[in-house]
Amino acid sequence: MRYYFALAPALRDSQAATTTKETPMMKLYYGPGACSFVPHVALEAIKAATGEDFEVQSVKLHKGEQRTPEYLAMNPLGLVPVLVIDSKPLTQIVAICDHLDRCFPQAGLMPTEPWQRAQAMSHFAWMNNTVHPTFTRIFRPGNFVDSEAAQAELKQAALTAFRGHLERIQAMTAHAAPFLLGERLSFVDAYALVFLRWGGLAGIDPATLPAYQAFVARLAATPAVAAAMAREGIALETYKKP
């Protein structure tokens, strides 16, 4: 399967994942350490399994690059990730990952048996529509309430809820074999790594979630995850002791 597309005019200075093919087939716009890490890992796994190449473009969220006219033309919401295929942008992490899995089933990023796939999608959807928005309320409470007091209250409530979500993921790691969905690396694994890193940024010591921490350490050593982390320039440890 092969894709070709034109690059966005103002974002041509992209970083190629490799230079073995003249024309990149897919291009991922990502923010280092953001949820876009999930399809980034998937693209590395796809490349390892099939040889399909891809290109990436780092979007510096702290500098507002997601709000430039060129980026908003791809995603009017100004969010990462965006996957561009044949000049057509695809947004929303679940849609992007589902598309990648359907196009490249050889990578084994989701189960193929219908019931097992539905269960996997249930975990993935929960991470995307529950765990992820909870962290948004910690990181950007001003998006939801106005006063400083209300923001502080919301942030604390969200932090408590987020901690509970991490504990649920830790319970899932007890059944990892060796990954959360079985023998193959999946989108759910990559999201789990993202959330533990975010927990550290929110002040949750990963050492208080030892099984989860150990699982993510093993995950980070796998080739696809290690390659994506190196390209994004991120480390596992984000927690700073008070």
ChimeraX commands (.cxc) that place a marker at each C-alpha (Angstrom):
marker #1 position 0.00,0.00,0.00 radius 0.5
marker #1 position 1.45,3.38,-1.01 radius 0.5
marker #1 position 0.37,6.97,-0.44 radius 0.5
marker #1 position 1.64,10.27,-1.91 radius 0.5
marker #1 position 0.77,13.82,-0.96 radius 0.5
marker #1 position 1.89,17.45,-1.22 radius 0.5
marker #1 position 3.45,19.07,1.81 radius 0.5
marker #1 position 1.86,22.06,3.52 radius 0.5
marker #1 position 3.65,25.18,2.12 radius 0.5
marker #1 position 4.83,26.69,5.39 radius 0.5
marker #1 position 5.87,23.37,6.92 radius 0.5
marker #1 position 8.25,22.02,4.29 radius 0.5
marker #1 position 11.22,21.95,6.65 radius 0.5
marker #1 position 10.09,18.63,8.03 radius 0.5
marker #1 position 12.27,15.92,9.44 radius 0.5
marker #1 position 12.20,12.72,7.41 radius 0.5
marker #1 position 12.03,9.54,9.40 radius 0.5
marker #1 position 14.40,7.98,6.85 radius 0.5
marker #1 position 15.75,8.92,3.47 radius 0.5
marker #1 position 15.54,5.55,1.79 radius 0.5
marker #1 position 12.56,6.52,-0.39 radius 0.5
marker #1 position 12.19,9.66,-2.46 radius 0.5
marker #1 position 8.55,10.37,-1.67 radius 0.5
marker #1 position 7.14,10.00,1.85 radius 0.5
marker #1 position 3.90,8.08,2.01 radius 0.5
marker #1 position 2.45,9.56,5.18 radius 0.5
marker #1 position 3.25,12.62,7.22 radius 0.5
marker #1 position 2.50,13.00,10.91 radius 0.5
marker #1 position 2.33,16.38,12.64 radius 0.5
marker #1 position 3.07,15.83,16.32 radius 0.5
marker #1 position 3.80,17.72,19.52 radius 0.5
marker #1 position 6.68,16.24,21.54 radius 0.5
marker #1 position 5.26,14.30,24.47 radius 0.5
marker #1 position 1.66,14.95,23.45 radius 0.5
marker #1 position -0.97,12.33,22.63 radius 0.5
marker #1 position 0.37,12.37,19.07 radius 0.5
marker #1 position 3.06,10.08,20.46 radius 0.5
marker #1 position 0.57,7.23,20.04 radius 0.5
marker #1 position 0.34,7.30,16.22 radius 0.5
marker #1 position 4.05,8.17,16.11 radius 0.5
marker #1 position 4.83,4.84,17.79 radius 0.5
marker #1 position 2.35,3.13,15.48 radius 0.5
marker #1 position 4.11,4.48,12.39 radius 0.5
marker #1 position 7.42,3.13,13.69 radius 0.5
marker #1 position 5.82,-0.27,14.29 radius 0.5
marker #1 position 4.29,-0.22,10.80 radius 0.5
marker #1 position 7.64,0.64,9.25 radius 0.5
marker #1 position 9.30,-2.25,11.08 radius 0.5
marker #1 position 6.59,-4.69,10.02 radius 0.5
marker #1 position 6.04,-3.60,6.42 radius 0.5
marker #1 position 8.84,-1.26,5.33 radius 0.5
marker #1 position 6.35,1.56,4.73 radius 0.5
marker #1 position 8.14,4.85,5.30 radius 0.5
marker #1 position 6.73,8.05,6.77 radius 0.5
marker #1 position 7.66,11.64,7.47 radius 0.5
marker #1 position 7.13,13.71,10.60 radius 0.5
marker #1 position 6.85,17.39,11.46 radius 0.5
marker #1 position 7.28,18.60,15.01 radius 0.5
marker #1 position 4.73,21.22,16.03 radius 0.5
marker #1 position 5.98,23.40,18.87 radius 0.5
marker #1 position 2.80,23.79,20.89 radius 0.5
marker #1 position 4.38,26.13,23.43 radius 0.5
marker #1 position 5.19,28.53,20.59 radius 0.5
marker #1 position 1.68,28.37,19.18 radius 0.5
marker #1 position 2.65,26.72,15.88 radius 0.5
marker #1 position -0.65,24.83,16.00 radius 0.5
marker #1 position -2.44,28.17,15.57 radius 0.5
marker #1 position -0.74,29.30,12.36 radius 0.5
marker #1 position -2.97,29.71,9.28 radius 0.5
marker #1 position -1.18,26.83,7.58 radius 0.5
marker #1 position -1.80,24.46,10.46 radius 0.5
marker #1 position -5.39,25.57,11.01 radius 0.5
marker #1 position -6.05,24.83,7.35 radius 0.5
marker #1 position -5.32,21.19,8.18 radius 0.5
marker #1 position -7.00,21.13,11.59 radius 0.5
marker #1 position -9.24,24.11,12.45 radius 0.5
marker #1 position -9.22,23.00,16.10 radius 0.5
marker #1 position -5.47,23.63,16.29 radius 0.5
marker #1 position -4.70,20.26,17.86 radius 0.5
marker #1 position -2.20,17.47,17.31 radius 0.5
marker #1 position -1.99,14.94,15.81 radius 0.5
marker #1 position -2.69,15.41,12.13 radius 0.5
marker #1 position -1.88,12.67,9.64 radius 0.5
marker #1 position -1.68,13.85,6.03 radius 0.5
marker #1 position -2.23,11.26,3.31 radius 0.5
marker #1 position -2.49,12.16,-0.37 radius 0.5
marker #1 position -2.89,15.87,0.51 radius 0.5
marker #1 position -5.80,14.99,2.81 radius 0.5
marker #1 position -5.50,15.66,6.56 radius 0.5
marker #1 position -6.96,13.22,9.06 radius 0.5
marker #1 position -7.49,14.41,12.65 radius 0.5
marker #1 position -8.48,12.85,15.97 radius 0.5
marker #1 position -6.24,10.21,17.47 radius 0.5
marker #1 position -8.76,7.35,17.44 radius 0.5
marker #1 position -9.62,7.94,13.76 radius 0.5
marker #1 position -5.94,8.16,12.81 radius 0.5
marker #1 position -5.02,4.99,14.67 radius 0.5
marker #1 position -8.01,3.06,13.37 radius 0.5
marker #1 position -7.05,4.06,9.81 radius 0.5
marker #1 position -3.46,2.96,10.33 radius 0.5
marker #1 position -4.53,-0.37,11.75 radius 0.5
marker #1 position -6.94,-1.06,8.89 radius 0.5
marker #1 position -4.33,-0.12,6.27 radius 0.5
marker #1 position -1.49,-2.05,7.90 radius 0.5
marker #1 position -2.91,-5.04,9.78 radius 0.5
marker #1 position 0.50,-6.74,9.46 radius 0.5
marker #1 position 1.75,-4.51,12.28 radius 0.5
marker #1 position -0.73,-6.12,14.69 radius 0.5
marker #1 position -1.57,-2.86,16.43 radius 0.5
marker #1 position -5.09,-4.11,17.23 radius 0.5
marker #1 position -6.52,-7.61,17.48 radius 0.5
marker #1 position -8.21,-8.96,14.36 radius 0.5
marker #1 position -10.79,-11.21,16.03 radius 0.5
marker #1 position -14.00,-9.09,16.23 radius 0.5
marker #1 position -14.72,-9.46,19.96 radius 0.5
marker #1 position -11.11,-8.97,20.98 radius 0.5
marker #1 position -10.87,-5.92,18.73 radius 0.5
marker #1 position -14.03,-4.46,20.28 radius 0.5
marker #1 position -12.59,-4.95,23.76 radius 0.5
marker #1 position -9.33,-3.33,22.70 radius 0.5
marker #1 position -11.22,-0.41,21.20 radius 0.5
marker #1 position -13.14,-0.07,24.46 radius 0.5
marker #1 position -9.87,0.41,26.37 radius 0.5
marker #1 position -8.56,2.80,23.70 radius 0.5
marker #1 position -11.77,4.86,23.69 radius 0.5
marker #1 position -11.75,5.10,27.49 radius 0.5
marker #1 position -8.20,6.40,27.42 radius 0.5
marker #1 position -9.11,8.98,24.79 radius 0.5
marker #1 position -12.49,10.17,26.06 radius 0.5
marker #1 position -11.98,9.86,29.82 radius 0.5
marker #1 position -8.34,9.76,30.92 radius 0.5
marker #1 position -7.07,12.31,28.41 radius 0.5
marker #1 position -9.78,14.97,29.08 radius 0.5
marker #1 position -9.20,14.56,32.81 radius 0.5
marker #1 position -5.58,15.60,32.38 radius 0.5
marker #1 position -6.66,18.56,30.25 radius 0.5
marker #1 position -8.54,19.86,33.29 radius 0.5
marker #1 position -5.32,19.67,35.31 radius 0.5
marker #1 position -3.15,21.30,32.68 radius 0.5
marker #1 position -5.63,23.90,31.40 radius 0.5
marker #1 position -8.37,24.47,34.01 radius 0.5
marker #1 position -8.89,27.96,32.58 radius 0.5
marker #1 position -10.46,26.37,29.53 radius 0.5
marker #1 position -13.39,25.29,31.71 radius 0.5
marker #1 position -13.87,27.79,34.54 radius 0.5
marker #1 position -12.99,31.46,34.99 radius 0.5
marker #1 position -12.09,32.33,38.57 radius 0.5
marker #1 position -8.80,31.32,40.14 radius 0.5
marker #1 position -10.62,29.62,43.01 radius 0.5
marker #1 position -12.76,27.59,40.63 radius 0.5
marker #1 position -9.70,26.66,38.59 radius 0.5
marker #1 position -7.85,25.48,41.69 radius 0.5
marker #1 position -10.85,23.41,42.76 radius 0.5
marker #1 position -11.24,21.87,39.32 radius 0.5
marker #1 position -7.54,21.11,39.05 radius 0.5
marker #1 position -7.53,19.31,42.41 radius 0.5
marker #1 position -10.62,17.27,41.56 radius 0.5
marker #1 position -9.17,16.34,38.18 radius 0.5
marker #1 position -5.85,15.37,39.76 radius 0.5
marker #1 position -7.64,12.99,42.12 radius 0.5
marker #1 position -9.57,11.48,39.22 radius 0.5
marker #1 position -6.46,11.20,37.05 radius 0.5
marker #1 position -4.65,9.35,39.83 radius 0.5
marker #1 position -7.55,6.90,39.91 radius 0.5
marker #1 position -7.28,6.38,36.16 radius 0.5
marker #1 position -3.57,5.63,36.47 radius 0.5
marker #1 position -4.30,3.08,39.16 radius 0.5
marker #1 position -6.77,1.38,36.81 radius 0.5
marker #1 position -4.09,1.22,34.11 radius 0.5
marker #1 position -1.66,-0.19,36.66 radius 0.5
marker #1 position -4.17,-2.97,37.36 radius 0.5
marker #1 position -4.25,-3.69,33.62 radius 0.5
marker #1 position -0.48,-4.18,33.59 radius 0.5
marker #1 position -0.86,-7.23,35.84 radius 0.5
marker #1 position -2.28,-9.07,32.83 radius 0.5
marker #1 position 0.25,-7.80,30.27 radius 0.5
marker #1 position 1.58,-10.63,28.13 radius 0.5
marker #1 position 3.93,-8.84,27.65 radius 0.5
marker #1 position 1.81,-5.93,26.29 radius 0.5
marker #1 position -1.59,-4.75,27.47 radius 0.5
marker #1 position -3.41,-6.44,24.59 radius 0.5
marker #1 position -1.23,-9.53,24.42 radius 0.5
marker #1 position 1.85,-10.39,22.39 radius 0.5
marker #1 position 1.92,-7.33,20.12 radius 0.5
marker #1 position 2.57,-3.65,20.80 radius 0.5
marker #1 position -0.64,-1.62,20.51 radius 0.5
marker #1 position -1.99,1.92,20.60 radius 0.5
marker #1 position -3.12,1.25,24.17 radius 0.5
marker #1 position 0.46,0.62,25.30 radius 0.5
marker #1 position 1.70,3.88,23.80 radius 0.5
marker #1 position -1.14,5.83,25.41 radius 0.5
marker #1 position -0.31,4.24,28.77 radius 0.5
marker #1 position 3.24,5.57,28.49 radius 0.5
marker #1 position 1.96,9.06,27.66 radius 0.5
marker #1 position -0.30,9.11,30.70 radius 0.5
marker #1 position 2.40,8.08,33.18 radius 0.5
marker #1 position 4.64,10.86,31.83 radius 0.5
marker #1 position 1.78,13.33,32.18 radius 0.5
marker #1 position 1.19,12.12,35.71 radius 0.5
marker #1 position 4.74,13.09,36.60 radius 0.5
marker #1 position 4.15,16.57,35.18 radius 0.5
marker #1 position 1.05,16.81,37.38 radius 0.5
marker #1 position 3.05,15.89,40.50 radius 0.5
marker #1 position 2.20,12.19,40.70 radius 0.5
marker #1 position 5.32,10.25,41.65 radius 0.5
marker #1 position 5.54,7.20,39.33 radius 0.5
marker #1 position 7.28,5.32,42.14 radius 0.5
marker #1 position 3.88,5.19,43.86 radius 0.5
marker #1 position 2.67,3.14,40.87 radius 0.5
marker #1 position 5.51,0.58,40.77 radius 0.5
marker #1 position 3.95,-2.02,38.48 radius 0.5
marker #1 position 2.90,0.67,36.01 radius 0.5
marker #1 position 6.35,2.27,36.16 radius 0.5
marker #1 position 8.06,-1.06,35.52 radius 0.5
marker #1 position 5.74,-1.83,32.60 radius 0.5
marker #1 position 6.44,1.54,30.97 radius 0.5
marker #1 position 10.20,1.08,31.46 radius 0.5
marker #1 position 10.00,-2.21,29.57 radius 0.5
marker #1 position 7.82,-0.60,26.93 radius 0.5
marker #1 position 10.32,2.22,26.39 radius 0.5
marker #1 position 12.98,-0.34,25.51 radius 0.5
marker #1 position 11.02,-1.72,22.54 radius 0.5
marker #1 position 12.37,-0.48,19.19 radius 0.5
marker #1 position 9.26,1.38,17.97 radius 0.5
marker #1 position 8.76,3.22,21.26 radius 0.5
marker #1 position 12.45,3.98,21.69 radius 0.5
marker #1 position 12.66,5.41,18.17 radius 0.5
marker #1 position 9.64,7.67,18.68 radius 0.5
marker #1 position 10.93,8.88,22.05 radius 0.5
marker #1 position 14.35,9.66,20.57 radius 0.5
marker #1 position 12.88,11.61,17.67 radius 0.5
marker #1 position 10.62,13.61,20.00 radius 0.5
marker #1 position 13.44,14.19,22.46 radius 0.5
marker #1 position 11.44,13.04,25.48 radius 0.5
marker #1 position 12.41,11.01,28.53 radius 0.5
marker #1 position 10.29,8.77,30.73 radius 0.5
marker #1 position 11.01,10.68,33.92 radius 0.5
marker #1 position 8.98,13.88,34.24 radius 0.5
marker #1 position 8.32,13.92,38.00 radius 0.5
marker #1 position 10.15,16.48,40.13 radius 0.5
marker #1 position 10.18,16.06,43.87 radius 0.5
marker #1 position 8.70,19.07,45.71 radius 0.5
marker link #1:1,2 radius 0.2
marker link #1:2,3 radius 0.2
marker link #1:3,4 radius 0.2
marker link #1:4,5 radius 0.2
marker link #1:5,6 radius 0.2
marker link #1:6,7 radius 0.2
marker link #1:7,8 radius 0.2
marker link #1:8,9 radius 0.2
marker link #1:9,10 radius 0.2
marker link #1:10,11 radius 0.2
marker link #1:11,12 radius 0.2
marker link #1:12,13 radius 0.2
marker link #1:13,14 radius 0.2
marker link #1:14,15 radius 0.2
marker link #1:15,16 radius 0.2
marker link #1:16,17 radius 0.2
marker link #1:17,18 radius 0.2
marker link #1:18,19 radius 0.2
marker link #1:19,20 radius 0.2
marker link #1:20,21 radius 0.2
marker link #1:21,22 radius 0.2
marker link #1:22,23 radius 0.2
marker link #1:23,24 radius 0.2
marker link #1:24,25 radius 0.2
marker link #1:25,26 radius 0.2
marker link #1:26,27 radius 0.2
marker link #1:27,28 radius 0.2
marker link #1:28,29 radius 0.2
marker link #1:29,30 radius 0.2
marker link #1:30,31 radius 0.2
marker link #1:31,32 radius 0.2
marker link #1:32,33 radius 0.2
marker link #1:33,34 radius 0.2
marker link #1:34,35 radius 0.2
marker link #1:35,36 radius 0.2
marker link #1:36,37 radius 0.2
marker link #1:37,38 radius 0.2
marker link #1:38,39 radius 0.2
marker link #1:39,40 radius 0.2
marker link #1:40,41 radius 0.2
marker link #1:41,42 radius 0.2
marker link #1:42,43 radius 0.2
marker link #1:43,44 radius 0.2
marker link #1:44,45 radius 0.2
marker link #1:45,46 radius 0.2
marker link #1:46,47 radius 0.2
marker link #1:47,48 radius 0.2
marker link #1:48,49 radius 0.2
marker link #1:49,50 radius 0.2
marker link #1:50,51 radius 0.2
marker link #1:51,52 radius 0.2
marker link #1:52,53 radius 0.2
marker link #1:53,54 radius 0.2
marker link #1:54,55 radius 0.2
marker link #1:55,56 radius 0.2
marker link #1:56,57 radius 0.2
marker link #1:57,58 radius 0.2
marker link #1:58,59 radius 0.2
marker link #1:59,60 radius 0.2
marker link #1:60,61 radius 0.2
marker link #1:61,62 radius 0.2
marker link #1:62,63 radius 0.2
marker link #1:63,64 radius 0.2
marker link #1:64,65 radius 0.2
marker link #1:65,66 radius 0.2
marker link #1:66,67 radius 0.2
marker link #1:67,68 radius 0.2
marker link #1:68,69 radius 0.2
marker link #1:69,70 radius 0.2
marker link #1:70,71 radius 0.2
marker link #1:71,72 radius 0.2
marker link #1:72,73 radius 0.2
marker link #1:73,74 radius 0.2
marker link #1:74,75 radius 0.2
marker link #1:75,76 radius 0.2
marker link #1:76,77 radius 0.2
marker link #1:77,78 radius 0.2
marker link #1:78,79 radius 0.2
marker link #1:79,80 radius 0.2
marker link #1:80,81 radius 0.2
marker link #1:81,82 radius 0.2
marker link #1:82,83 radius 0.2
marker link #1:83,84 radius 0.2
marker link #1:84,85 radius 0.2
marker link #1:85,86 radius 0.2
marker link #1:86,87 radius 0.2
marker link #1:87,88 radius 0.2
marker link #1:88,89 radius 0.2
marker link #1:89,90 radius 0.2
marker link #1:90,91 radius 0.2
marker link #1:91,92 radius 0.2
marker link #1:92,93 radius 0.2
marker link #1:93,94 radius 0.2
marker link #1:94,95 radius 0.2
marker link #1:95,96 radius 0.2
marker link #1:96,97 radius 0.2
marker link #1:97,98 radius 0.2
marker link #1:98,99 radius 0.2
marker link #1:99,100 radius 0.2
marker link #1:100,101 radius 0.2
marker link #1:101,102 radius 0.2
marker link #1:102,103 radius 0.2
marker link #1:103,104 radius 0.2
marker link #1:104,105 radius 0.2
marker link #1:105,106 radius 0.2
marker link #1:106,107 radius 0.2
marker link #1:107,108 radius 0.2
marker link #1:108,109 radius 0.2
marker link #1:109,110 radius 0.2
marker link #1:110,111 radius 0.2
marker link #1:111,112 radius 0.2
marker link #1:112,113 radius 0.2
marker link #1:113,114 radius 0.2
marker link #1:114,115 radius 0.2
marker link #1:115,116 radius 0.2
marker link #1:116,117 radius 0.2
marker link #1:117,118 radius 0.2
marker link #1:118,119 radius 0.2
marker link #1:119,120 radius 0.2
marker link #1:120,121 radius 0.2
marker link #1:121,122 radius 0.2
marker link #1:122,123 radius 0.2
marker link #1:123,124 radius 0.2
marker link #1:124,125 radius 0.2
marker link #1:125,126 radius 0.2
marker link #1:126,127 radius 0.2
marker link #1:127,128 radius 0.2
marker link #1:128,129 radius 0.2
marker link #1:129,130 radius 0.2
marker link #1:130,131 radius 0.2
marker link #1:131,132 radius 0.2
marker link #1:132,133 radius 0.2
marker link #1:133,134 radius 0.2
marker link #1:134,135 radius 0.2
marker link #1:135,136 radius 0.2
marker link #1:136,137 radius 0.2
marker link #1:137,138 radius 0.2
marker link #1:138,139 radius 0.2
marker link #1:139,140 radius 0.2
marker link #1:140,141 radius 0.2
marker link #1:141,142 radius 0.2
marker link #1:142,143 radius 0.2
marker link #1:143,144 radius 0.2
marker link #1:144,145 radius 0.2
marker link #1:145,146 radius 0.2
marker link #1:146,147 radius 0.2
marker link #1:147,148 radius 0.2
marker link #1:148,149 radius 0.2
marker link #1:149,150 radius 0.2
marker link #1:150,151 radius 0.2
marker link #1:151,152 radius 0.2
marker link #1:152,153 radius 0.2
marker link #1:153,154 radius 0.2
marker link #1:154,155 radius 0.2
marker link #1:155,156 radius 0.2
marker link #1:156,157 radius 0.2
marker link #1:157,158 radius 0.2
marker link #1:158,159 radius 0.2
marker link #1:159,160 radius 0.2
marker link #1:160,161 radius 0.2
marker link #1:161,162 radius 0.2
marker link #1:162,163 radius 0.2
marker link #1:163,164 radius 0.2
marker link #1:164,165 radius 0.2
marker link #1:165,166 radius 0.2
marker link #1:166,167 radius 0.2
marker link #1:167,168 radius 0.2
marker link #1:168,169 radius 0.2
marker link #1:169,170 radius 0.2
marker link #1:170,171 radius 0.2
marker link #1:171,172 radius 0.2
marker link #1:172,173 radius 0.2
marker link #1:173,174 radius 0.2
marker link #1:174,175 radius 0.2
marker link #1:175,176 radius 0.2
marker link #1:176,177 radius 0.2
marker link #1:177,178 radius 0.2
marker link #1:178,179 radius 0.2
marker link #1:179,180 radius 0.2
marker link #1:180,181 radius 0.2
marker link #1:181,182 radius 0.2
marker link #1:182,183 radius 0.2
marker link #1:183,184 radius 0.2
marker link #1:184,185 radius 0.2
marker link #1:185,186 radius 0.2
marker link #1:186,187 radius 0.2
marker link #1:187,188 radius 0.2
marker link #1:188,189 radius 0.2
marker link #1:189,190 radius 0.2
marker link #1:190,191 radius 0.2
marker link #1:191,192 radius 0.2
marker link #1:192,193 radius 0.2
marker link #1:193,194 radius 0.2
marker link #1:194,195 radius 0.2
marker link #1:195,196 radius 0.2
marker link #1:196,197 radius 0.2
marker link #1:197,198 radius 0.2
marker link #1:198,199 radius 0.2
marker link #1:199,200 radius 0.2
marker link #1:200,201 radius 0.2
marker link #1:201,202 radius 0.2
marker link #1:202,203 radius 0.2
marker link #1:203,204 radius 0.2
marker link #1:204,205 radius 0.2
marker link #1:205,206 radius 0.2
marker link #1:206,207 radius 0.2
marker link #1:207,208 radius 0.2
marker link #1:208,209 radius 0.2
marker link #1:209,210 radius 0.2
marker link #1:210,211 radius 0.2
marker link #1:211,212 radius 0.2
marker link #1:212,213 radius 0.2
marker link #1:213,214 radius 0.2
marker link #1:214,215 radius 0.2
marker link #1:215,216 radius 0.2
marker link #1:216,217 radius 0.2
marker link #1:217,218 radius 0.2
marker link #1:218,219 radius 0.2
marker link #1:219,220 radius 0.2
marker link #1:220,221 radius 0.2
marker link #1:221,222 radius 0.2
marker link #1:222,223 radius 0.2
marker link #1:223,224 radius 0.2
marker link #1:224,225 radius 0.2
marker link #1:225,226 radius 0.2
marker link #1:226,227 radius 0.2
marker link #1:227,228 radius 0.2
marker link #1:228,229 radius 0.2
marker link #1:229,230 radius 0.2
marker link #1:230,231 radius 0.2
marker link #1:231,232 radius 0.2
marker link #1:232,233 radius 0.2
marker link #1:233,234 radius 0.2
marker link #1:234,235 radius 0.2
marker link #1:235,236 radius 0.2
marker link #1:236,237 radius 0.2
marker link #1:237,238 radius 0.2
marker link #1:238,239 radius 0.2
marker link #1:239,240 radius 0.2
marker link #1:240,241 radius 0.2
marker link #1:241,242 radius 0.2
view
